[in-house]
Amino acid sequence: MEFLEKGKTIASISYITFIGGLIAIFLNLEKQDPFARFHIRQAVGLHICMILIGFLVGFIPSLYAVIGFYLFFIILWVFGFTGAITGAYKKIPLLGDLFQNYLKFIQ
């Protein structure tokens, strides 16, 4: 039970900003918790997408685009974060498979 709690803690930290994701990677280096690794990949992928797509949305002079962008990523963030807190292996909709495949180097 303690093992799962530590994994949940590291997984939850990974969703708290991109720096939280980096901290979670280093915290998970020793234990190699598979639950934490799963959520670290999801969170880091989500943060990277948010930065890249946010850069592109910045060139669109529309308030609706900005609101839609933030709403989309807030919903995905809440989905991932609640999965980390509850101990569930739930992939982020639309992007979760990509994150797990392309971020395999995160151990």
N, C-alpha and C positions, 0 to 999 in steps of 0.2 A: 504494500500500500504506500509506503514511504517513497518507493521508486517512482510510482505513478505521480505522486504529488510533486516530486522534484521535476519530473518531465513536464508537468502542467505549468509549473512556475516558469521554467525556461521557455516553454512555448508561448506563454502569455507575455513575457518580456519581449519576445521577438516582434510582436505587433505594435509595440510602443515606439514609434518612429523608426527610421532607417538605422539610426545609431543603436537602438534597442535590439534590432535584428543582428547587428554586428556583435554586440555584447553577448547575445544568446548563442551565437556561433562559438565564441570563445568559452562560454560556460559549458557547452555541450561537448567540447573536445575530449575531456577526460572520460565522461560517463558513456558517451555515444548512445544516448537514449533515442530509440527509433521514433517515439511519439514526438519528442522535441524536434528531432531532425525533420520530420514531416511538416510540422508547423513553421519551423524556421524557413524552409523552402517556400511555403505558401506566403509567409509574411514578407520575406525579402523580395520575392517575385512581385508581390502586390505593390511594395514600395517603389521598386524599379519602374514598373508600369505607370504608377501614378506620377513619378517624376518625368518620364519620357512623354507620356500623353499630355500631362499638364503643360509641358513646354510647348507642344503643338497647339493646344487649346488657347494658350496665351496669345497666339497670333490671330485668333478669331475674335473680331470686335462685337461679340454678342453676350449679353448678360445671361441669356438662356443656355448658351453653351457652357459657360462657367458654372452655373448652378447645376446643370445636368451632369457635368463632369464630377463635381464634388459629391453630389447625391449618389451617383453610381459607385464611387469609391468608398464612400461612407457605408453604404449597404454591404459591399463586399468585405470591408474591414470588420464590421459588426458580425457578419457571418463567420469569418475566420476566427475572430477573437472569442466568440461564444463557443466555438468548437474546441479551442484550446483550453478554455476554463472548464468546460464540462467533461473533457477527456475523450472527445469524439474525433475520429479520423474523417473529417468532412472536408472535401476539396472545395475550394472557392469556385463558384459557378463560372462557367465559360473559360476560365484561365487556369484552374487548378491542375489539370493534366499537363499543361505546358510547363508550369513551374516545377512539377515533380520530374519531368523529363529533362529539361534544360538546366536545372540547378542541381544535378546529381553530384557535382563536385563539393557541395556543402555536406560535410560529414559531421 
